[in-house]
Amino acid sequence: MAENTSLTLYRGAAATSSTTLYTSPTNIAVCVTNIAIVNDSGSSVTASLSLGGVPLFSSLTVAANTTTYLTPDQIIYNGEVIAGSSSVTTTDFHIAGYEVY
C-alpha cells in the first residue's frame, strides 16, 4: 500500500464570494486533514467553506489578527471541489490533505 503524502490543497487569499479553491483529480479521492483560516485584519471576519458542495461551515467568525484551525478529516471524491469565501479579502486559507488511491 502506498504511503500517504501530505499535500497543500490551497494556500492563498479568500474571495468575498464563494470560489473554487481545489478540485479533486479524476479517479482519486482526497482527504482534507487540516484547515487554517488566518485573519490579518483588525476586525473580526466571517468565513465559509464547503467540501463537495456540502457546507463544512458557514459564517464562522474569526477574531481580529488570529488564526482558527480545523481538522475535519473529510473525503472529497472524483472532481468534487473545495470552495470558500470570507467577508473580506484579508483572510487567507491554508488547506492540507492527502490523495487516497
C-alpha positions, 0 to 999 in steps of 0.5 A, spaced: 500 500 500 502 506 498 504 511 503 500 517 504 503 524 502 501 530 505 499 535 500 497 543 500 490 543 497 490 551 497 494 556 500 492 563 498 487 569 499 479 568 500 474 571 495 468 575 498 464 570 494 464 563 494 470 560 489 473 554 487 479 553 491 481 545 489 478 540 485 479 533 486 483 529 480 479 524 476 479 517 479 482 519 486 479 521 492 482 526 497 482 527 504 482 534 507 486 533 514 487 540 516 484 547 515 487 554 517 483 560 516 488 566 518 485 573 519 490 579 518 485 584 519 483 588 525 476 586 525 473 580 526 471 576 519 466 571 517 468 565 513 465 559 509 467 553 506 464 547 503 467 540 501 463 537 495 458 542 495 456 540 502 457 546 507 463 544 512 461 551 515 458 557 514 459 564 517 464 562 522 467 568 525 474 569 526 477 574 531 481 580 529 489 578 527 488 570 529 488 564 526 482 558 527 484 551 525 480 545 523 481 538 522 475 535 519 478 529 516 473 529 510 473 525 503 472 529 497 471 524 491 472 524 483 472 532 481 468 534 487 471 541 489 473 545 495 470 552 495 470 558 500 469 565 501 470 570 507 467 577 508 473 580 506 479 579 502 484 579 508 483 572 510 487 567 507 486 559 507 491 554 508 488 547 506 492 540 507 490 533 505 492 527 502 490 523 495 487 516 497 488 511 491 
